[in-house]
Amino acid sequence: MDTSGYARWFRDSTPYISKHRNRTFVVLLDGAAFNSVNLVNIVHDLALMHVLGAKLVVVHGARPQLDAALGKAEFHDGRRVTPADALNTVVGIFGQLRVQLEATFSSGLPSSPLRQTDIAVVNGNFVTARPVGVIDGTDHQLTGRTRKVHSRRIRSALDSGALVLLSPLGYSPSGQAFNLASDELAADVALALDADKLVIFNAADALYDSDGQRLSVLGPSELDGFLGGRDDADVNHLHCALRACRGGVKDIHLVGYEKDGALLNELFTAYGDGTQITESHHELIRPATQDDVASIVEMIRPLEERGVLVRRSRDRLEQEIGHFLVADLDRNVVGCCAIYPYGDAAELACVAVHPSYRDSERPSIGSALLDAGERAARAEGAKSLFVLTTQTHDWFVEHGFVDKGPDALPAPKQALYNYQRSAHVMMKSLDASK
């Protein structure tokens, strides 16, 4: 069995394992996920996160189960009206789903990933609720909203090593139970706990742009643009994600419940598998700083040893770091390039991408670096961009470069040309309008 791919994935996940340890995650598990064959895998992945040190609060939904049990029900603005005579049915369904999750977390068969793993799952009266009341003439009866999340109780359970499981129920000070919207509850709990992440399992695996490309990261203002006119099953989840993000939850992740491994790919790889919503959304390519030198050195050394890149000492890199751009994914440097101006021309040099991020099925880090390099060259007044390459000729041809001879180089660079290395000289005209 070839384990190289697995070994590389596991090594690349190490920064994320450290990053997530002792962090608080609130996870919303949509009721429709209980009808998916992937539910067991989701529970196993949540258990793995727990074993790796994440503190988990899981909130489950139950809309399809309630629809099936209660038949035709009254809704107002997407919220179910809960008559008093339906509450016992609602509570019973919540209990069934909670027991199903508890049983799956407790599975320790030899064939299960949870073998020899003992996870304490706790639930209780962690939420005080109040009635929604009458809105636009509609009495919501025993449908409620969160009044208070008893965050100290939840933190105490998490600190004891337990996983907290919440059904969408809340209780008034008089002891009345109320049916809550699970997505609203998940956002309320995440805000009350000052959670590091809110993870939402929903029908769609991610958000996509008009061309069908997955949007890996969005800011809240960009997410706001997706909400206009939407009436699909996930729109309430998106509204709650936006509220949580603007309320201070650092990261919200949308992942699909049908796709095996979506949670692990989203949280333990730089590219992810869903859509991350964060106030700290930043561009993929940024100017390099002195703090990036060590990462650049580690990334380019293997390419220098193979003769793909010209050797650069660390001292030289530190002196020239102002010429460098880096690709930054989750605060990890995964690519770099440098731009050196020569009057009307500029050199693109030291183009490198970490081996783990050269997968052609993923967005091209190399292309993004090239685009950013071209913009930087234009900003320096360059009308053309040149590159010297020994082993990546075809890639540059695909990106619009054409072969030239050493005589086409600017005089200072021509004087330094190494004829023994015999690098291809390639050039590309820069459109000043871009």
Residue pairs with C-beta under 8 A, 6 or more apart in sequence:
8 355
8 356
9 269
12 269
12 270
12 356
13 268
13 269
15 330
15 332
16 267
16 268
16 269
16 330
17 52
17 53
17 268
20 49
20 52
20 53
20 54
20 196
20 267
21 52
21 53
21 54
22 53
22 54
22 55
23 54
23 55
23 196
23 197
24 54
24 55
24 57
24 158
24 193
24 194
24 195
24 196
24 197
25 49
25 54
25 55
25 56
25 57
25 195
25 196
25 197
25 198
25 199
26 57
26 59
26 186
26 189
26 190
26 193
26 195
26 197
26 198
26 199
27 46
27 56
27 57
27 58
27 59
27 186
27 198
27 199
27 201
28 59
28 60
28 61
28 182
28 183
28 186
28 198
28 199
28 200
28 201
28 237
28 240
29 42
29 58
29 59
29 60
29 61
29 101
29 201
29 257
30 61
30 63
30 182
30 200
30 201
30 202
30 203
30 237
30 257
31 60
31 61
31 62
31 63
31 64
31 65
31 66
31 97
31 182
32 61
32 63
32 64
32 203
32 233
32 257
33 39
33 42
33 201
33 257
34 60
34 62
34 64
34 65
34 97
34 100
35 64
36 257
36 258
38 257
38 258
38 259
38 260
39 104
39 257
40 104
41 260
41 261
42 201
42 257
42 263
43 101
43 104
43 105
44 112
44 113
44 114
45 261
45 263
45 264
46 56
46 58
46 105
46 163
46 263
47 105
47 113
47 114
47 117
47 119
48 113
48 264
49 56
49 263
49 267
50 56
50 119
50 163
51 117
55 158
55 159
56 158
56 163
56 164
57 154
57 158
57 163
57 164
57 165
57 166
57 189
57 193
57 195
58 101
58 163
58 164
58 165
58 166
59 166
59 167
59 168
59 182
59 185
59 186
59 189
60 94
60 97
60 98
60 101
60 165
60 166
60 167
60 168
60 182
61 168
61 182
61 183
62 90
62 93
62 94
62 97
62 167
62 168
62 182
63 80
63 182
65 93
65 96
65 97
66 73
66 80
66 89
66 90
66 93
67 73
69 89
69 93
70 86
70 89
70 90
73 80
73 81
73 86
74 80
74 81
74 138
75 81
76 135
76 136
76 138
76 140
77 135
77 136
78 235
78 236
79 132
79 140
79 143
79 181
80 143
80 179
81 138
81 139
81 140
81 141
81 143
82 90
82 140
82 141
82 142
82 143
82 178
82 179
83 141
83 142
84 141
84 142
86 142
87 142
87 177
87 179
90 179
91 169
91 177
94 167
94 168
94 169
95 167
97 167
98 123
98 165
98 167
101 121
101 165
102 121
102 165
105 114
105 119
105 121
105 163
106 114
106 119
106 121
107 114
108 114
108 115
108 116
108 117
108 118
109 115
119 163
120 160
120 161
120 162
120 163
121 162
121 163
121 164
121 165
122 157
122 162
122 163
122 164
122 165
123 164
123 165
123 166
123 167
124 153
125 150
125 171
126 149
126 150
126 153
126 154
126 164
126 166
127 146
127 147
127 148
127 149
127 150
127 166
127 169
127 170
127 171
127 180
127 185
127 188
127 189
128 146
128 147
128 148
128 149
128 150
128 170
128 171
128 172
128 173
129 144
129 145
129 146
129 147
129 169
129 170
129 171
129 172
129 177
129 178
129 180
130 144
130 145
130 147
130 170
130 172
130 178
131 140
131 141
131 142
131 143
131 144
131 145
131 172
131 178
132 140
132 143
132 144
132 145
133 139
133 140
134 140
142 176
142 177
142 178
142 179
143 178
143 179
143 180
144 170
144 172
144 178
144 179
144 180
145 180
145 184
146 170
146 180
146 184
146 185
146 188
147 170
147 172
149 188
149 189
149 192
149 193
151 192
151 193
154 164
154 189
154 193
155 193
157 164
158 164
166 185
166 189
168 179
168 180
168 181
168 182
168 185
169 177
169 178
169 179
169 180
170 177
170 178
170 180
170 185
171 177
171 178
172 178
181 236
183 200
183 236
183 237
183 239
183 240
184 236
184 240
186 198
186 200
186 240
187 198
187 240
187 241
187 243
187 244
187 247
187 249
189 195
190 198
190 244
190 249
191 244
191 247
191 248
191 249
194 248
194 249
195 249
196 249
196 250
196 251
197 249
197 250
197 251
197 252
197 253
197 267
198 241
198 244
198 249
198 251
198 252
198 253
199 252
199 253
199 255
199 263
199 266
199 267
200 237
200 240
200 241
200 252
200 253
200 254
200 255
201 255
201 256
201 257
201 263
202 233
202 234
202 237
202 254
202 255
202 256
202 257
203 232
203 233
203 234
203 256
203 257
203 258
204 232
204 234
204 254
204 256
205 254
205 255
205 256
205 258
205 259
205 262
205 273
205 274
206 214
206 215
206 216
206 254
206 255
206 256
206 273
206 274
206 275
207 214
207 215
207 218
207 223
207 226
207 254
207 275
208 214
208 215
209 215
214 275
215 222
215 275
216 271
216 272
216 275
216 276
216 363
217 275
217 276
217 277
217 278
217 281
218 226
218 275
218 276
218 277
218 278
218 281
219 277
219 278
219 279
219 281
220 242
220 245
220 246
220 277
220 279
222 281
223 238
223 241
223 242
223 245
223 277
224 242
226 238
227 235
227 238
227 239
227 242
230 238
234 254
237 254
238 254
241 252
241 254
241 277
242 277
244 252
245 252
245 277
245 278
245 279
246 279
250 278
250 279
250 280
251 276
251 277
251 278
252 276
252 277
252 278
253 266
253 267
253 272
253 274
253 275
253 276
253 277
254 274
254 275
254 276
254 277
255 262
255 263
255 266
255 273
255 274
256 262
256 273
256 274
259 273
261 273
262 273
262 274
263 273
265 271
265 272
265 273
266 272
266 273
266 274
266 276
270 329
270 330
270 332
270 334
270 357
271 329
271 357
271 362
271 363
282 328
284 327
284 328
284 329
284 365
284 368
285 325
285 326
285 327
285 328
285 368
285 369
285 371
285 372
286 325
286 326
286 328
287 322
287 324
287 325
287 326
288 296
288 321
288 322
288 324
288 325
288 326
288 336
289 321
290 318
290 321
292 321
292 324
292 326
292 333
292 336
293 314
293 317
293 318
293 321
295 326
295 332
295 333
296 317
296 324
296 326
296 333
296 336
296 352
297 314
297 317
299 333
299 334
299 335
299 336
299 352
299 354
300 309
300 312
300 336
300 350
300 352
303 309
303 352
304 310
304 311
304 312
306 391
307 390
307 391
308 390
308 391
308 392
309 350
309 352
310 349
310 421
312 320
312 350
317 324
320 338
323 338
323 339
323 340
324 336
324 337
324 338
324 350
325 336
325 337
325 338
325 339
325 369
325 372
325 373
325 376
326 333
326 335
326 336
327 333
327 334
327 335
327 336
327 353
327 357
327 365
327 368
327 369
328 334
329 357
333 354
334 353
334 354
334 356
334 357
334 365
335 352
335 353
335 354
335 357
335 365
335 366
335 368
335 369
336 350
336 351
336 352
336 369
337 348
337 349
337 350
337 351
337 352
337 369
337 370
337 372
337 373
338 347
338 348
338 349
338 350
339 346
339 347
339 348
339 349
339 373
339 376
339 377
339 380
340 346
340 347
340 349
341 377
341 380
341 381
341 382
342 382
342 410
342 412
342 413
343 381
343 382
343 410
344 381
344 382
344 383
344 384
345 382
345 383
345 384
345 385
345 386
345 410
345 427
346 376
346 377
346 380
346 382
346 384
346 385
346 386
347 385
347 386
347 387
347 388
347 413
348 370
348 373
348 377
348 385
348 386
348 387
349 387
349 388
351 366
351 369
351 370
351 373
351 387
351 392
353 365
353 366
353 369
354 365
357 365
358 365
358 366
366 395
367 399
370 399
373 385
374 385
374 428
374 430
374 434
375 434
377 385
377 430
378 430
378 432
378 434
382 430
383 429
383 430
383 432
384 427
384 428
384 429
384 430
385 401
385 427
385 428
385 430
386 404
386 408
386 409
386 413
386 425
386 426
386 427
386 428
387 396
387 401
387 425
387 426
387 427
388 417
388 423
388 424
388 425
388 426
389 396
389 423
389 424
389 426
390 421
390 422
390 423
390 424
393 424
393 426
396 426
397 426
399 428
400 428
401 426
401 427
401 428
402 426
402 427
402 428
403 424
403 425
403 426
404 425
404 426
404 427
405 425
406 414
406 417
406 419
406 425
407 414
408 425
408 427
409 417
409 425
417 423
417 425
